[in-house]
Amino acid sequence: MSDTRPEHSDSPRPADRVNEEIRALWLTHAGSLPATRRHEYEALLAEWAAAVRAEIVEAA
């Protein structure tokens, strides 16, 4: 997983950027994610969900 955030940043990356990384992960493995990459996917998914929530709060 390539995390481009500053090490001590409290703000999540934008959801669209995390989504791009999720898509790239799946494309790299032709749509069949191996068990060894599942943890990375789950971490990205949690990060994406947090980013979406932050964007919703920001929009409100």
C-alpha positions as CSV (number, residue, x, y, z in Angstrom):
1,M,0.0,0.0,0.0
2,S,1.5,3.3,-1.0
3,D,0.4,5.9,1.6
4,T,1.3,9.4,0.4
5,R,0.0,11.2,3.5
6,P,2.4,13.0,5.9
7,E,3.3,10.7,8.7
8,H,1.4,12.5,11.4
9,S,-1.6,13.8,9.4
10,D,-5.0,13.8,11.0
11,S,-6.9,14.4,7.8
12,P,-7.6,11.4,5.6
13,R,-6.7,11.3,1.9
14,P,-9.5,12.2,-0.4
15,A,-11.9,9.3,-1.1
16,D,-11.4,9.4,-4.8
17,R,-7.6,9.0,-4.4
18,V,-8.1,6.0,-2.0
19,N,-10.7,4.5,-4.4
20,E,-8.1,4.7,-7.3
21,E,-5.7,2.7,-5.1
22,I,-8.4,0.1,-4.4
23,R,-9.2,-0.2,-8.1
24,A,-5.5,-0.5,-9.0
25,L,-5.1,-3.3,-6.4
26,W,-7.9,-5.3,-7.9
27,L,-6.7,-4.6,-11.5
28,T,-3.2,-5.8,-10.6
29,H,-4.7,-9.1,-9.6
30,A,-7.1,-9.4,-12.5
31,G,-10.2,-9.1,-10.2
32,S,-9.2,-12.0,-8.0
33,L,-7.5,-10.7,-4.9
34,P,-5.1,-13.3,-3.2
35,A,-5.5,-13.9,0.5
36,T,-2.0,-12.3,1.0
37,R,-3.4,-8.9,-0.1
38,R,-6.7,-9.1,1.7
39,H,-5.4,-7.1,4.7
40,E,-4.2,-4.3,2.4
41,Y,-7.6,-4.2,0.8
42,E,-9.4,-4.1,4.1
43,A,-7.2,-1.2,5.3
44,L,-7.8,0.7,2.1
45,L,-11.5,0.1,2.4
46,A,-11.6,1.4,6.0
47,E,-9.5,4.5,4.9
48,W,-11.9,5.1,2.0
49,A,-15.0,4.9,4.3
50,A,-13.4,7.4,6.7
51,A,-12.6,9.7,3.8
52,V,-16.2,9.5,2.6
53,R,-17.5,10.3,6.1
54,A,-15.1,13.3,6.4
55,E,-16.2,14.6,3.0
56,I,-19.9,14.4,4.0
57,V,-19.2,16.2,7.3
58,E,-17.2,18.8,5.4
59,A,-20.0,19.4,2.9
60,A,-22.6,19.8,5.7
